[in-house]
Amino acid sequence: MIAKRLFDIIFSLMAILIFLIPGLLIAFLIILGSKGSAFYIQQRIGKGGKYFGIKKFRTMYKYADRKGLLTVGKRDPRITRIGFFLRRSKLDELPQFINILIGDMSFVGPRPEVKKYVDLYNEDQRKVLSVQPGLTDYASLRYFDENSILSGYEDPEKAYIEKIMPDKILLNLEYIDKMGIWTDLGILFRTFFKIIGIHTK
């Protein structure tokens, strides 16, 4: 675990330095395109059930999250013009390097959920809270285009709660059983290839 934390500190700091200028440009374009902050901070549940503020570039219009926590399809009207690009490219996740650096998250681990959905976990499912949440995981790979998947259901939230969320948790538990440096590196490489459009097994 010490090696994992050391990896997170070194590479999150490197990523922050590398993406500092592009990040400032993204922030400027967000503010230019719609009213509100360039950043969006949402309370999520981390290791041990601890709350923390997950950081993202804002991709929705101000207060749009009050109309629901899930986004559906590629053309959700709550998402700003630049927001579509940021979500598609996953650039909206860049500020989470700060979460990793300060210890809220790791590069690899179960994606943290909001309290509304964590409250639905049974005892076995809550085992995902025994490890540090991450930027990517097995579930992120399987549900890389989750918004489009949800758009195929008449009731997206019901589908998320009854089908997608339980499957994600099973994948998270699988990760916990296999977690280690080589597992993490494999997930990171597969995530990178997924982002640039190269499909892997």
Backbone as CSV, one residue per row, in Angstrom:
resi,resn,N_x,N_y,N_z,CA_x,CA_y,CA_z,C_x,C_y,C_z
1,MET,0.822,-1.213,0.000,0.000,0.000,0.000,0.859,1.269,0.000
2,ILE,2.044,1.165,0.632,2.959,2.306,0.631,3.418,2.606,-0.788
3,ALA,3.709,1.527,-1.547,4.152,1.693,-2.936,3.045,2.323,-3.776
4,LYS,1.798,1.920,-3.532,0.662,2.464,-4.276,0.510,3.958,-3.993
5,ARG,0.642,4.335,-2.721,0.506,5.748,-2.354,1.656,6.567,-2.930
6,LEU,2.856,6.011,-2.908,4.015,6.708,-3.473,3.829,6.914,-4.966
7,PHE,3.325,5.892,-5.644,3.023,5.989,-7.085,2.015,7.108,-7.321
8,ASP,0.950,7.145,-6.502,-0.091,8.167,-6.658,0.469,9.576,-6.491
9,ILE,1.307,9.776,-5.486,1.866,11.102,-5.221,2.752,11.563,-6.379
10,ILE,3.666,10.699,-6.789,4.629,11.072,-7.842,3.923,11.365,-9.158
11,PHE,3.043,10.458,-9.578,2.445,10.609,-10.909,1.293,11.614,-10.933
12,SER,0.615,11.822,-9.818,-0.407,12.881,-9.798,0.253,14.251,-9.855
13,LEU,1.378,14.401,-9.169,2.103,15.670,-9.209,2.627,15.941,-10.615
14,MET,3.157,14.907,-11.262,3.629,15.047,-12.641,2.472,15.433,-13.564
15,ALA,1.321,14.782,-13.384,0.165,15.057,-14.236,-0.328,16.491,-14.048
16,ILE,-0.334,16.970,-12.802,-0.761,18.346,-12.529,0.143,19.342,-13.237
17,LEU,1.440,19.092,-13.195,2.394,19.990,-13.856,2.235,19.939,-15.375
18,ILE,2.032,18.747,-15.915,1.890,18.581,-17.367,0.619,19.246,-17.883
19,PHE,-0.476,19.090,-17.120,-1.770,19.592,-17.589,-2.132,20.958,-17.030
20,LEU,-1.190,21.624,-16.374,-1.490,22.927,-15.778,-1.930,23.951,-16.822
21,ILE,-1.148,24.133,-17.876,-1.490,25.120,-18.910,-2.747,24.708,-19.679
22,PRO,-2.844,23.456,-20.172,-4.104,23.049,-20.813,-5.304,23.187,-19.880
23,GLY,-5.100,22.908,-18.593,-6.187,23.022,-17.626,-6.669,24.458,-17.472
24,LEU,-5.736,25.387,-17.465,-6.102,26.806,-17.370,-6.891,27.240,-18.603
25,LEU,-6.500,26.737,-19.764,-7.211,27.045,-21.004,-8.626,26.474,-20.962
26,ILE,-8.758,25.244,-20.493,-10.077,24.622,-20.369,-10.952,25.436,-19.413
27,ALA,-10.382,25.835,-18.280,-11.125,26.622,-17.298,-11.627,27.929,-17.912
28,PHE,-10.764,28.590,-18.694,-11.135,29.845,-19.350,-12.297,29.629,-20.320
29,LEU,-12.256,28.546,-21.101,-13.304,28.263,-22.085,-14.629,27.921,-21.405
30,ILE,-14.561,27.249,-20.264,-15.784,26.920,-19.517,-16.467,28.189,-19.040
31,ILE,-15.690,29.090,-18.442,-16.241,30.346,-17.925,-16.752,31.218,-19.068
32,LEU,-16.044,31.177,-20.190,-16.442,31.967,-21.352,-17.763,31.465,-21.931
33,GLY,-17.986,30.159,-21.846,-19.164,29.558,-22.479,-20.445,29.604,-21.662
34,SER,-20.343,29.708,-20.340,-21.549,29.742,-19.511,-21.222,30.290,-18.129
35,LYS,-22.243,30.802,-17.456,-22.053,31.398,-16.139,-21.711,30.322,-15.104
36,GLY,-20.851,30.691,-14.171,-20.505,29.777,-13.101,-19.020,29.515,-13.018
37,SER,-18.629,28.755,-12.035,-17.229,28.407,-11.825,-16.742,27.442,-12.894
38,ALA,-15.444,27.393,-13.089,-14.861,26.434,-14.020,-14.869,25.030,-13.431
39,PHE,-15.002,24.956,-12.110,-14.913,23.667,-11.439,-16.244,23.269,-10.813
40,TYR,-16.419,21.985,-10.688,-17.610,21.428,-10.044,-17.132,20.463,-8.967
41,ILE,-17.569,20.680,-7.744,-17.173,19.816,-6.631,-18.420,19.137,-6.083
42,GLN,-18.388,17.817,-6.059,-19.534,17.041,-5.597,-19.113,16.133,-4.444
43,GLN,-19.950,16.049,-3.434,-19.658,15.188,-2.294,-19.840,13.724,-2.675
44,ARG,-18.787,12.950,-2.486,-18.816,11.514,-2.743,-18.411,10.776,-1.472
45,ILE,-18.623,9.460,-1.484,-18.274,8.623,-0.346,-16.991,7.859,-0.667
46,GLY,-15.978,8.041,0.177,-14.691,7.397,-0.041,-14.435,6.242,0.906
47,LYS,-13.184,5.953,1.120,-12.780,4.830,1.969,-13.335,4.999,3.380
48,GLY,-13.900,3.900,3.895,-14.447,3.922,5.243,-15.715,4.740,5.391
49,GLY,-16.347,5.080,4.262,-17.578,5.876,4.312,-17.340,7.356,4.521
50,LYS,-16.091,7.790,4.374,-15.739,9.195,4.583,-16.154,10.050,3.388
51,TYR,-16.740,11.212,3.673,-17.109,12.151,2.616,-15.871,12.888,2.103
52,PHE,-15.866,13.181,0.807,-14.851,14.073,0.261,-15.433,14.749,-0.979
53,GLY,-14.859,15.868,-1.356,-15.330,16.610,-2.514,-14.562,16.217,-3.759
54,ILE,-15.206,15.480,-4.653,-14.545,15.089,-5.902,-14.536,16.288,-6.838
55,LYS,-13.400,16.527,-7.472,-13.218,17.717,-8.296,-13.303,17.374,-9.781
56,LYS,-14.045,18.193,-10.505,-14.162,18.026,-11.957,-14.236,19.403,-12.608
57,PHE,-13.939,19.451,-13.896,-14.271,20.652,-14.645,-15.784,20.651,-14.847
58,ARG,-16.406,21.799,-14.697,-17.868,21.890,-14.840,-18.261,21.651,-16.294
59,THR,-19.189,20.705,-16.499,-19.647,20.384,-17.849,-21.135,20.682,-18.040
60,MET,-21.801,21.082,-16.965,-23.237,21.360,-17.031,-23.497,22.834,-16.698
61,TYR,-24.663,23.294,-17.098,-25.044,24.656,-16.747,-25.222,24.752,-15.232
62,LYS,-25.040,25.936,-14.702,-25.130,26.159,-13.264,-26.464,25.665,-12.707
63,TYR,-26.393,24.908,-11.600,-27.549,24.343,-10.894,-28.260,23.235,-11.672
64,ALA,-27.694,22.799,-12.799,-28.350,21.757,-13.598,-28.421,20.430,-12.862
65,ASP,-27.499,20.198,-11.922,-27.494,18.926,-11.193,-28.700,18.778,-10.274
66,ARG,-29.399,19.871,-10.024,-30.598,19.804,-9.188,-31.726,19.051,-9.885
67,LYS,-31.592,18.871,-11.187,-32.615,18.159,-11.964,-32.320,16.665,-12.061
68,GLY,-31.300,16.210,-11.358,-30.968,14.790,-11.379,-29.469,14.579,-11.362
69,LEU,-29.028,13.447,-10.773,-27.599,13.171,-10.646,-27.043,12.437,-11.854
70,LEU,-27.905,11.707,-12.562,-27.448,10.948,-13.725,-27.599,11.773,-14.989
71,THR,-26.628,11.654,-15.883,-26.753,12.267,-17.200,-26.994,11.157,-18.208
72,VAL,-27.872,11.424,-19.167,-28.321,10.388,-20.088,-28.114,10.816,-21.524
73,GLY,-27.490,9.935,-22.320,-27.314,10.196,-23.739,-26.222,11.205,-24.027
74,LYS,-25.960,11.373,-25.304,-24.884,12.267,-25.724,-25.353,13.718,-25.815
75,ARG,-26.662,13.942,-25.769,-27.176,15.299,-25.933,-28.076,15.723,-24.791
76,ASP,-27.684,15.422,-23.584,-28.410,15.895,-22.409,-28.385,17.419,-22.446
77,PRO,-29.559,18.067,-22.484,-29.609,19.532,-22.632,-28.987,20.298,-21.471
78,ARG,-28.719,19.619,-20.361,-28.096,20.288,-19.216,-26.598,20.472,-19.406
79,ILE,-26.030,19.763,-20.380,-24.587,19.808,-20.603,-24.240,20.950,-21.552
80,THR,-23.211,21.712,-21.215,-22.797,22.846,-22.043,-22.115,22.358,-23.325
81,ARG,-21.902,23.279,-24.227,-21.290,22.924,-25.506,-19.892,22.335,-25.309
82,ILE,-19.063,23.014,-24.526,-17.729,22.485,-24.271,-17.797,21.263,-23.359
83,GLY,-18.885,21.189,-22.561,-19.063,20.057,-21.663,-19.153,18.735,-22.404
84,PHE,-19.804,18.734,-23.563,-19.901,17.508,-24.360,-18.510,17.015,-24.736
85,PHE,-17.673,17.944,-25.170,-16.306,17.571,-25.552,-15.508,17.075,-24.354
86,LEU,-15.616,17.780,-23.235,-14.861,17.394,-22.043,-15.262,16.017,-21.548
87,ARG,-16.560,15.726,-21.574,-17.026,14.410,-21.126,-16.594,13.310,-22.091
88,ARG,-16.730,13.562,-23.357,-16.376,12.553,-24.363,-14.894,12.213,-24.295
89,SER,-14.066,13.225,-24.064,-12.611,13.027,-24.014,-12.111,12.672,-22.620
90,LYS,-13.017,12.736,-21.626,-12.693,12.492,-20.210,-11.804,13.589,-19.613
91,LEU,-11.664,14.711,-20.303,-10.851,15.805,-19.772,-11.495,16.469,-18.566
92,ASP,-12.796,16.265,-18.395,-13.456,16.845,-17.221,-12.948,16.227,-15.921
93,GLU,-12.283,15.057,-16.027,-11.783,14.366,-14.841,-10.397,14.859,-14.401
94,LEU,-9.753,15.704,-15.182,-8.378,16.124,-14.877,-8.191,16.683,-13.454
95,PRO,-9.125,17.498,-12.939,-8.918,18.029,-11.583,-8.821,16.960,-10.498
96,GLN,-9.204,15.731,-10.822,-9.113,14.667,-9.821,-7.677,14.258,-9.523
97,PHE,-6.736,14.724,-10.333,-5.324,14.525,-9.978,-5.026,15.209,-8.636
98,ILE,-5.763,16.286,-8.353,-5.610,16.970,-7.061,-6.142,16.070,-5.947
99,ASN,-7.306,15.435,-6.184,-7.844,14.488,-5.204,-6.854,13.359,-4.917
100,ILE,-6.170,12.915,-5.962,-5.193,11.834,-5.797,-3.997,12.327,-5.001
101,LEU,-3.505,13.505,-5.327,-2.331,14.049,-4.655,-2.571,14.230,-3.155
102,ILE,-3.745,14.712,-2.778,-4.005,14.977,-1.361,-4.500,13.734,-0.608
103,GLY,-4.700,12.636,-1.333,-5.023,11.382,-0.670,-6.492,10.995,-0.588
104,ASP,-7.363,11.754,-1.237,-8.785,11.396,-1.256,-9.027,10.167,-2.123
105,MET,-8.202,10.058,-3.185,-8.382,9.017,-4.177,-7.041,8.412,-4.566
106,SER,-7.124,7.353,-5.371,-5.949,6.734,-5.961,-6.140,6.752,-7.482
107,PHE,-5.115,6.429,-8.232,-5.294,6.342,-9.678,-6.270,5.220,-10.024
108,VAL,-6.130,4.089,-9.339,-6.990,2.933,-9.616,-7.714,2.515,-8.347
109,GLY,-9.019,2.318,-8.468,-9.839,1.904,-7.340,-11.298,2.087,-7.713
110,PRO,-12.217,1.564,-6.939,-13.645,1.714,-7.232,-14.039,3.190,-7.359
111,ARG,-14.741,3.515,-8.425,-15.195,4.891,-8.589,-16.127,5.259,-7.433
112,PRO,-15.907,6.409,-6.790,-16.728,6.790,-5.637,-18.136,7.207,-6.049
113,GLU,-19.106,6.823,-5.246,-20.508,7.128,-5.509,-20.986,8.255,-4.595
114,VAL,-22.145,8.801,-4.923,-22.804,9.776,-4.059,-23.564,9.017,-2.970
115,LYS,-23.875,9.687,-1.884,-24.534,9.063,-0.733,-25.853,8.400,-1.122
116,LYS,-26.592,9.010,-2.015,-27.904,8.492,-2.416,-27.817,7.038,-2.840
117,TYR,-26.768,6.694,-3.577,-26.632,5.327,-4.073,-25.889,4.431,-3.090
118,VAL,-24.935,4.979,-2.356,-24.225,4.182,-1.345,-25.194,3.695,-0.273
119,ASP,-26.201,4.495,0.028,-27.196,4.105,1.025,-27.972,2.854,0.612
120,LEU,-27.913,2.511,-0.669,-28.627,1.333,-1.171,-27.775,0.064,-1.111
121,TYR,-26.493,0.209,-0.789,-25.596,-0.954,-0.742,-26.016,-1.912,0.375
122,ASN,-25.885,-3.219,0.090,-26.044,-4.189,1.172,-24.685,-4.384,1.847
123,GLU,-24.644,-5.252,2.845,-23.412,-5.415,3.629,-22.236,-5.870,2.773
124,ASP,-22.474,-6.815,1.887,-21.391,-7.309,1.032,-20.902,-6.218,0.074
125,GLN,-21.840,-5.457,-0.472,-21.487,-4.416,-1.427,-20.669,-3.305,-0.776
126,ARG,-20.870,-3.087,0.509,-20.146,-2.029,1.216,-18.655,-2.347,1.369
127,LYS,-18.251,-3.548,0.985,-16.832,-3.898,1.023,-16.017,-3.031,0.063
128,VAL,-16.690,-2.450,-0.941,-15.971,-1.576,-1.871,-15.469,-0.317,-1.165
129,LEU,-16.037,-0.016,-0.008,-15.609,1.153,0.757,-14.396,0.864,1.635
130,SER,-13.868,-0.355,1.543,-12.711,-0.730,2.360,-11.390,-0.306,1.728
131,VAL,-11.455,0.164,0.476,-10.239,0.603,-0.214,-10.417,2.028,-0.728
132,GLN,-9.313,2.639,-1.082,-9.351,4.007,-1.610,-10.071,4.042,-2.953
133,PRO,-11.003,4.969,-3.143,-11.657,5.087,-4.450,-10.647,5.552,-5.495
134,GLY,-10.989,5.335,-6.765,-10.017,5.639,-7.806,-10.546,6.452,-8.973
135,LEU,-9.613,6.846,-9.814,-9.923,7.577,-11.042,-10.498,6.640,-12.095
136,THR,-10.028,5.392,-12.080,-10.513,4.400,-13.044,-10.504,3.025,-12.398
137,ASP,-11.260,2.108,-13.002,-11.360,0.743,-12.489,-11.946,-0.147,-13.578
138,TYR,-12.192,-1.407,-13.250,-12.801,-2.323,-14.219,-14.158,-1.816,-14.683
139,ALA,-14.943,-1.274,-13.755,-16.282,-0.784,-14.093,-16.219,0.403,-15.051
140,SER,-15.217,1.256,-14.878,-15.059,2.418,-15.766,-14.787,1.959,-17.195
141,LEU,-14.079,0.850,-17.329,-13.778,0.313,-18.654,-15.023,-0.288,-19.293
142,ARG,-15.768,-1.074,-18.512,-16.970,-1.710,-19.071,-18.034,-0.678,-19.398
143,TYR,-18.168,0.331,-18.542,-19.213,1.340,-18.737,-18.598,2.678,-19.144
144,PHE,-17.661,2.610,-20.078,-16.959,3.798,-20.550,-17.940,4.820,-21.132
145,ASP,-18.988,4.326,-21.791,-19.993,5.206,-22.391,-21.333,5.020,-21.673
146,GLU,-21.283,5.152,-20.362,-22.455,4.877,-19.522,-23.653,5.744,-19.869
147,ASN,-23.422,6.995,-20.194,-24.535,7.901,-20.509,-25.373,7.381,-21.669
148,SER,-24.696,6.883,-22.699,-25.412,6.353,-23.869,-26.135,5.057,-23.522
149,ILE,-25.528,4.241,-22.666,-26.166,2.995,-22.235,-27.469,3.309,-21.499
150,LEU,-27.413,4.284,-20.606,-28.595,4.657,-19.832,-29.705,5.222,-20.709
151,SER,-29.325,5.873,-21.802,-30.320,6.478,-22.681,-31.200,5.430,-23.357
152,GLY,-30.775,4.170,-23.346,-31.550,3.103,-23.960,-32.656,2.568,-23.064
153,TYR,-32.738,3.081,-21.839,-33.755,2.615,-20.902,-34.856,3.654,-20.723
154,GLU,-36.085,3.172,-20.542,-37.213,4.078,-20.322,-37.059,4.819,-18.997
155,ASP,-36.539,4.129,-17.984,-36.306,4.733,-16.667,-34.819,4.557,-16.343
156,PRO,-33.980,5.514,-16.745,-32.525,5.388,-16.576,-32.084,5.178,-15.129
157,GLU,-32.699,5.892,-14.186,-32.262,5.750,-12.796,-32.581,4.356,-12.256
158,LYS,-33.743,3.839,-12.593,-34.112,2.489,-12.172,-33.130,1.473,-12.757
159,ALA,-32.788,1.658,-14.031,-31.836,0.763,-14.684,-30.471,0.847,-14.022
160,TYR,-30.075,2.054,-13.639,-28.782,2.225,-12.979,-28.766,1.500,-11.639
161,ILE,-29.808,1.696,-10.846,-29.867,1.111,-9.507,-29.987,-0.411,-9.556
162,GLU,-30.792,-0.918,-10.469,-31.089,-2.350,-10.486,-30.136,-3.174,-11.346
163,LYS,-29.518,-2.567,-12.348,-28.678,-3.342,-13.264,-27.219,-2.888,-13.271
164,ILE,-27.000,-1.623,-13.576,-25.636,-1.146,-13.781,-24.862,-1.054,-12.476
165,MET,-25.434,-0.444,-11.460,-24.721,-0.281,-10.191,-24.315,-1.620,-9.570
166,PRO,-25.215,-2.623,-9.499,-24.796,-3.916,-8.945,-23.663,-4.565,-9.741
167,ASP,-23.697,-4.409,-11.073,-22.634,-4.982,-11.900,-21.312,-4.258,-11.653
168,LYS,-21.382,-2.948,-11.496,-20.180,-2.175,-11.180,-19.571,-2.637,-9.858
169,ILE,-20.420,-2.867,-8.883,-19.929,-3.279,-7.567,-19.258,-4.647,-7.642
170,LEU,-19.830,-5.570,-8.421,-19.205,-6.883,-8.610,-17.815,-6.734,-9.221
171,LEU,-17.688,-5.834,-10.183,-16.387,-5.571,-10.801,-15.422,-4.953,-9.791
172,ASN,-15.943,-4.090,-8.941,-15.111,-3.470,-7.905,-14.606,-4.508,-6.906
173,LEU,-15.474,-5.437,-6.530,-15.079,-6.498,-5.607,-14.042,-7.420,-6.253
174,GLU,-14.190,-7.624,-7.560,-13.189,-8.416,-8.299,-11.838,-7.706,-8.256
175,TYR,-11.867,-6.386,-8.424,-10.619,-5.623,-8.357,-9.966,-5.761,-6.985
176,ILE,-10.763,-5.655,-5.929,-10.219,-5.749,-4.577,-9.518,-7.088,-4.359
177,ASP,-10.090,-8.155,-4.923,-9.475,-9.481,-4.804,-8.147,-9.569,-5.548
178,LYS,-8.021,-8.803,-6.629,-6.836,-8.897,-7.494,-5.870,-7.729,-7.321
179,MET,-6.220,-6.747,-6.500,-5.480,-5.487,-6.501,-3.988,-5.685,-6.204
180,GLY,-3.205,-4.912,-6.937,-1.752,-4.971,-6.839,-1.179,-4.091,-7.931
181,ILE,0.100,-3.894,-7.938,0.740,-2.979,-8.880,0.503,-3.364,-10.334
182,TRP,0.559,-4.682,-10.634,0.395,-5.106,-12.024,-1.060,-4.980,-12.467
183,THR,-1.976,-5.260,-11.562,-3.397,-5.065,-11.869,-3.673,-3.597,-12.150
184,ASP,-3.134,-2.714,-11.301,-3.335,-1.272,-11.478,-2.754,-0.783,-12.800
185,LEU,-1.554,-1.224,-13.118,-0.931,-0.799,-14.374,-1.735,-1.280,-15.578
186,GLY,-2.248,-2.507,-15.482,-3.064,-3.033,-16.573,-4.313,-2.208,-16.793
187,ILE,-4.976,-1.815,-15.710,-6.185,-0.995,-15.807,-5.857,0.389,-16.355
188,LEU,-4.744,0.962,-15.915,-4.341,2.283,-16.398,-4.061,2.269,-17.894
189,PHE,-3.343,1.261,-18.358,-3.047,1.166,-19.790,-4.324,0.955,-20.600
190,ARG,-5.214,0.094,-20.118,-6.471,-0.148,-20.832,-7.327,1.109,-20.864
191,THR,-7.302,1.882,-19.791,-8.059,3.140,-19.748,-7.501,4.130,-20.755
192,PHE,-6.176,4.233,-20.812,-5.537,5.139,-21.770,-5.902,4.765,-23.201
193,PHE,-5.816,3.478,-23.515,-6.151,3.016,-24.866,-7.618,3.267,-25.181
194,LYS,-8.465,3.126,-24.175,-9.896,3.363,-24.375,-10.146,4.832,-24.712
195,ILE,-9.460,5.717,-24.016,-9.636,7.152,-24.231,-9.204,7.560,-25.641
196,ILE,-8.120,6.975,-26.118,-7.620,7.347,-27.453,-8.263,6.510,-28.566
197,GLY,-9.193,5.638,-28.177,-9.970,4.917,-29.181,-9.420,3.582,-29.619
198,ILE,-8.470,3.031,-28.865,-7.929,1.708,-29.195,-8.599,0.692,-28.287
199,HIS,-9.278,-0.302,-28.873,-10.008,-1.275,-28.074,-9.098,-2.417,-27.651
200,THR,-9.198,-2.758,-26.376,-8.447,-3.888,-25.837,-9.411,-4.850,-25.164
201,LYS,-8.934,-6.040,-24.861,-9.767,-7.039,-24.191,-9.949,-6.659,-22.727
